[in-house]
Amino acid sequence: MEKLLTILTFVGAALALVFAAVKARKVIKFSPGTEKMRKISYAIREGANAYLKRQYKIVVIFFGIMFAVLGAMAIAGLLTPYVPFAFLTGGFFSALSGFVGMKIATISNTRTANACREGLNNGLKVAFSAGSVMGFTVVGLGLLDISLWFFILKFIFKLEPHEITSAMLTFGMGASSMALFARVGGGIFTKAADVGADLVGKVEAGIPEDDPRNPAVIADNVGDNVGDVAGMGADLYESYVGSIISACALGVAAFNNFNAMALPMLIAAIGVVCSIFGTFLVKTKEGATQKELLKSLSRGTNFSAIVIAIVSLPLVYFILGKENWTVYFAIFAGLISGVLIGQSTEYFTSDSYKPTKNLAATSETGTATIIIGGLSVGMLSTLLPIIIVAVCVLVSYFVSGGAHSSSMGLYGIALAAVGMLSTLGITLATDAYGPVADNAGGIAEMAGLDKSVRERTDALDSLGNTTAATGKGFAIGSAALTALALMASYIDKVNSIEGGAEKIANLNITNPTVLIGLFIGACLPFVFAALTMNSVGRAAQSVVKEVRRQFKEIKGLMEGKAEADYASCVDLCTKASLREMILPTVVAIAVPVAVGIVLGCSGVVGMLAGATASGFLMAVFMSNAGGAWDNAKKYIESGVHGGKGSSCHKSAVVGDTVGDPFKDTSGPAINILIKLLSMVSIVFAGLVVNFSIL
């Protein structure tokens, strides 16, 4: 039975990867357009490749150090010998997911722009196909990594269930570490370039977005790929495998058998099939409105969610037995919660609804009011997601038997996260196509294509902002559920270590170590956001100065008679982002160990609880505020409140500039942070139990 379940998971991985390859081949067959379009696309591709090459050199050093640390712990008997290797594979596949997505995105940008010359639906086809490559590569590699380790540990080394999950949790730590590097580094790059291009080009010089006279324009387009594609791919790979692994670990604690481990893997495998069918339903018509474009994408995602909801019921019945069939409702709760969080995000960030329209109207009274309004929208938008997740946790816990066994209830919560991300293939496709459309718009502008082409790419790009915000909502919601499950896994891990049970016996809030840990954990997302925001600010300052210098010193640049030095801005962003990404990542890994050594295991539990609660709210707030500012700007650019070039537009550009690091750097990285804290705590639990001060 176990071999059959493993084979089915392999099949799911293979289907996803084959489908991604087919879609990639389809994209490559589209025409890349004129020679000028190809030249611009090549410059973007070369800049993105150069950045990743330098980033991976730093990442290799970090992983080498961590491998040595984990290896030393394994030799000392604090970890199993499989852990260091699992850590490496998690990081490798996470990086590979982002790399593949970026490669196809930089190939498809000019093809999307060229397809938009023929019509909106053609442009959507190319961009969505490129997004599908990213989506199905992430889920395919995630399932491949999980099923390979399951097969090796179960059938070659013949380990017991709890030993398998203990080792597999570590490649979640590797994936989370790589995701944090990718998200933070890529986010700093893309937003530094974006801020520099917008503040000097659009606000000071008064030239259009993506104008070829702007020296930061190529860096801005490179940033879309290294941050919003490569960074996002590594991020959602980590979310995907993290939810599955935590469910496997808690399944072992609840049932102590392989079937409970296999269920989340099979749900994910079936989700691949559902997502593939859903992609064929995504199409639109010429001249479609934002709501119609959104419906065309929702048609595919909703279909996939409905099918997986139907199929999961018999799956649970046959794998867990008829006595546990109500566990199905935990999966269903996760699916529904994902849809509801997506709709909540759409409401607060799309310019089809009142919050963003009202935000655009605040630009009539200046920059300060649109910034105040955006902060208000972001803060208010946290209410619905927290209620949705709270209800999901309650339902998942009790329908899974939490009233009789807390371990079964926690397993249900973990399965809810798996349900939420079960159709990630198509959900991520709707997210990843956005940066491709954004790049296509830049190429259309720089290549001097017809105005109608830019209008079509802008329509796709504006929709991409909404779907990106929705995708972040999914990731943040699943992160909260997964972090809760990982917290439970940490407690189980400590209890399984000799002498650990007595060190975690008192988790009462009145225990000073728990309370201090809670405060430290609640503070961490704020410190982390501050570090990443400051990093964007410092990097952006260097870009602003460089763009100003070129406008001043390169004669004929503003008249279009001379060419800007694009390479210098790309190089500035690369150096700054790689330098700035190190400290936030080190903080995320060092703090759980330090808290554990000083406050002990109970302090770590408090820290994880505080970080999960404040991190979830902070991530939603920053993501939605940034999305609302961005779409308010685009709403004004459509012709309302004076349109492009007006004082309202300039205020909206400043608001969007503030929101850029909110939604594309700090916000998305926080959901990685709260899971990485848990992963690191689990891996170093043996060290803390044996050497903590308190």
Helices and strands as residue ranges (DSSP letters): H 2-29, H 35-75, H 83-115, H 120-151, I 152-156, H 161-196, I 197-204, H 217-225, I 226-231, H 232-255, H 258-279, H 290-320, G 322-327, H 328-349, H 354-361, G 362-365, H 367-380, H 383-399, H 406-421, H 424-446, H 451-496, G 501-503, H 512-553, H 566-580, H 582-637, G 640-642, H 647-661, I 662-666, H 667-683, H 685-691
